[in-house]
Amino acid sequence: MAEEKLDPEAREALEELEQYLSDILPPLVVADSVKLLLKYPPELTASAIHSWTVSQLRAGTDILVSDYLGNVRMFPTTADGQNAVTSRNLALPHFW
């Protein structure tokens, strides 16, 4: 679905989602927009999230794409018995 064919309500919902991802809007404020976006094909929201993520990337940084989307579980090897089930959830700082 091309964004230019979206109704104004859906376009506004996508803008609010981007503001939420950028830590501008709190979850409660964007909840109705997310609920509205659930009525559309998932590719629409996925495309918006992908576009937002790409816009956040900066050349020459060591920030992982997963760092932009919140908490990341870190377990470099399983040699110490650490894995996705037993690792702790680390809140990584935002760099933008």
Residue pairs with C-beta under 8 A, 6 or more apart in sequence:
1 40
1 41
1 43
1 44
3 11
3 14
6 14
6 44
9 36
10 36
10 37
10 40
10 44
12 33
13 32
13 33
13 34
13 36
13 37
14 33
14 37
14 44
14 45
14 48
16 25
16 29
16 30
16 33
17 30
17 33
17 34
17 37
17 45
17 48
17 49
17 52
18 48
18 52
19 25
19 30
20 26
20 27
20 29
20 30
20 33
21 49
21 52
21 68
21 69
22 52
22 96
23 94
37 44
37 45
49 69
53 65
53 68
53 69
56 68
56 96
57 63
57 65
57 68
61 95
63 95
64 72
66 72
67 92
67 95
68 94
70 91
70 92
71 89
71 90
71 91
71 92
72 90
72 92
73 84
73 87
73 88
73 89
73 90
74 87
74 90
75 82
75 83
75 84
75 87
